[in-house]
Amino acid sequence: MNIGLDMMGGDFAPREAVQGVRLYLNENSSPAVLFLIGDQHQLQPLLQEFDIPPAAVQIIHAPQVIGMHEHPTKALKEKKDSSISIGFHLLSSGKMDAFISAGNTGAMMVGALYSIKAIEGVQRPTIGTLIPKENGTTGLLLDVGLNADCKPENLNQFAVLGSLYANHILGIENPRVGLINIGEEEGKGNLLAQAAYTLLKNNNQIRFIGNVEGRDILLDKTDVMVCEGFTGNIILKLAESIYEITHQKKIHHDYFERFNFENYGGTPVLGVAKPVIIGHGISHGKAFQNMIRLAAKMIDTDLLGKMKASFGNN
Amino acid sequence: MNIGLDMMGGDFAPREAVQGVRLYLNENSSPAVLFLIGDQHQLQPLLQEFDIPPAAVQIIHAPQVIGMHEHPTKALKEKKDSSISIGFHLLSSGKMDAFISAGNTGAMMVGALYSIKAIEGVQRPTIGTLIPKENGTTGLLLDVGLNADCKPENLNQFAVLGSLYANHILGIENPRVGLINIGEEEGKGNLLAQAAYTLLKNNNQIRFIGNVEGRDILLDKTDVMVCEGFTGNIILKLAESIYEITHQKKIHHDYFERFNFENYGGTPVLGVAKPVIIGHGISHGKAFQNMIRLAAKMIDTDLLGKMKASFGNN
């Protein structure tokens, strides 16, 4: 399998990306072939410094970089030789099986949606985040910001995509799906949640267990939680801020350490036709390592094939 | 001023309600006249036990109680002699100036909306919560669940109501108002937030400072934060759960102690024509004391008169 890595994306690139490659190679006896996409003049000395043998990787020279604050569509159009543009080109043409970047999030989204495109039948691809539960387990929350306004059917599809991810990637068999809502019983919530409840209840591709209130999000009540991207993004950012505040106040506890979202590597764009993984701008070596592992697992388990089958494609 | 207190509402009533009266009388040399509404046979011995002189309070006998899990409208209709029904009757007829209960929340909402009614011009009354900021200050978040679906103008009105509350009750001059949103700049967010932004920006009754992301909610960026009741309720319940989880894990820190929402007493229904305060079911003496103080302050500062003036009533 061939996994493409944008070496120029993220606040600490390319050094931390190279560090991630080193960590990944260390742990794998027969690793994936890594396509390192970036400025070869910057990459060569780092690869030497980190003792990465030329045979272990393939360098794809990309003379341009899309900055973290550039306008996504404009930058993708104008910078054809950027690491992100080249990455999507290689992914869509089948030369790579997955593409990873911690660079400009908007450009990664636009590339995923327009150059890779949604799986047939998926109305709206989504991004999720892992939520650390108080009992040590981990749940998946989606959408966390890609889709600020949703229709009920979007949430229903997020549930299917999230369940497949939880099953094959997180290793949770028959994952419990909950609807983020206010109030416990059916019929509660806003109009969207009320309508989504009915769809989820009647969806035999998932194991729907009902509503998840704000107080349940950090408890081990469900494995997959669905909501529109507005609420999901507020939850994610609030959870991230709790980590920052506890750190700043020197409140140390294992539980809060798990709110360090860097631990989780990156987040895949679920519902697009090929594996695309987006990392935090602040990604360090460990995050890059985790993203490569995640990409390899998505390919190994044929997650995309299973998603396509779920939506009636073969 | 006459303040009515439902002595039968809450998980620990009437004992903790009586305890709250005791605490309130202790600290005030010329207190408000308290109307204690409840079963006099249960109240009399407790008043003696807590050494509350008969002259200091007025007992209003209410032989019925609306249970915590009764259907609100049905219970209010059928139990005319319940403490909540009598409380709203005395408030609407002008015999009391404020009404407080930690009882059935739904019945309190229905009573506030239908027996007291909204201030003329207020489309949707709202309930808020105090949010403990990491620097020790406190912000107001509204709506937290009364209005799961909102129009942009609702959020605009919540901003006006919240600003007046922050100014006169919390003592924050010229309070900063933020819109809960995803993304920092104007134009970000879902359709509701985008439209609400425009209204808030052009509202000269408030000091609008822009969007508040999830990561800003616990920071001292704004004094008043507005959103629809779906997102607000998720934020509130998530924050409450953090207090519970830290307690359970024995993570002790002053900051998390401030997430104990019992400290804050109760929440007023903002936008109805008279002061109505709803307490947590788990209210103890201190919470009742705080609710009486809050009611007295709402009357003292003529908060309702100021709200009416803001909406063009005189």
Boltz contact constraints between the chains, C-beta under 6 A:
constraints:
  - contact:
      token1: [A, 134]
      token2: [B, 245]
      max_distance: 6.0
  - contact:
      token1: [A, 145]
      token2: [B, 182]
      max_distance: 6.0
  - contact:
      token1: [A, 148]
      token2: [B, 189]
      max_distance: 6.0
  - contact:
      token1: [A, 148]
      token2: [B, 190]
      max_distance: 6.0
  - contact:
      token1: [A, 149]
      token2: [B, 190]
      max_distance: 6.0
  - contact:
      token1: [A, 149]
      token2: [B, 191]
      max_distance: 6.0
  - contact:
      token1: [A, 182]
      token2: [B, 145]
      max_distance: 6.0
  - contact:
      token1: [A, 182]
      token2: [B, 230]
      max_distance: 6.0
  - contact:
      token1: [A, 182]
      token2: [B, 233]
      max_distance: 6.0
  - contact:
      token1: [A, 189]
      token2: [B, 148]
      max_distance: 6.0
  - contact:
      token1: [A, 190]
      token2: [B, 148]
      max_distance: 6.0
  - contact:
      token1: [A, 190]
      token2: [B, 149]
      max_distance: 6.0
  - contact:
      token1: [A, 190]
      token2: [B, 230]
      max_distance: 6.0
  - contact:
      token1: [A, 191]
      token2: [B, 149]
      max_distance: 6.0
  - contact:
      token1: [A, 213]
      token2: [B, 237]
      max_distance: 6.0
  - contact:
      token1: [A, 214]
      token2: [B, 234]
      max_distance: 6.0
  - contact:
      token1: [A, 214]
      token2: [B, 237]
      max_distance: 6.0
  - contact:
      token1: [A, 214]
      token2: [B, 238]
      max_distance: 6.0
  - contact:
      token1: [A, 215]
      token2: [B, 237]
      max_distance: 6.0
  - contact:
      token1: [A, 215]
      token2: [B, 240]
      max_distance: 6.0
  - contact:
      token1: [A, 215]
      token2: [B, 241]
      max_distance: 6.0
  - contact:
      token1: [A, 217]
      token2: [B, 238]
      max_distance: 6.0
  - contact:
      token1: [A, 218]
      token2: [B, 241]
      max_distance: 6.0
  - contact:
      token1: [A, 230]
      token2: [B, 182]
      max_distance: 6.0
  - contact:
      token1: [A, 230]
      token2: [B, 190]
      max_distance: 6.0
  - contact:
      token1: [A, 231]
      token2: [B, 231]
      max_distance: 6.0
  - contact:
      token1: [A, 231]
      token2: [B, 234]
      max_distance: 6.0
  - contact:
      token1: [A, 233]
      token2: [B, 182]
      max_distance: 6.0
  - contact:
      token1: [A, 234]
      token2: [B, 214]
      max_distance: 6.0
  - contact:
      token1: [A, 234]
      token2: [B, 231]
      max_distance: 6.0
  - contact:
      token1: [A, 237]
      token2: [B, 213]
      max_distance: 6.0
  - contact:
      token1: [A, 237]
      token2: [B, 214]
      max_distance: 6.0
  - contact:
      token1: [A, 237]
      token2: [B, 215]
      max_distance: 6.0
  - contact:
      token1: [A, 238]
      token2: [B, 214]
      max_distance: 6.0
  - contact:
      token1: [A, 238]
      token2: [B, 217]
      max_distance: 6.0
  - contact:
      token1: [A, 240]
      token2: [B, 215]
      max_distance: 6.0
  - contact:
      token1: [A, 241]
      token2: [B, 215]
      max_distance: 6.0
  - contact:
      token1: [A, 241]
      token2: [B, 218]
      max_distance: 6.0
  - contact:
      token1: [A, 245]
      token2: [B, 134]
      max_distance: 6.0
  - contact:
      token1: [A, 249]
      token2: [B, 255]
      max_distance: 6.0
  - contact:
      token1: [A, 251]
      token2: [B, 253]
      max_distance: 6.0
  - contact:
      token1: [A, 253]
      token2: [B, 251]
      max_distance: 6.0
  - contact:
      token1: [A, 255]
      token2: [B, 249]
      max_distance: 6.0
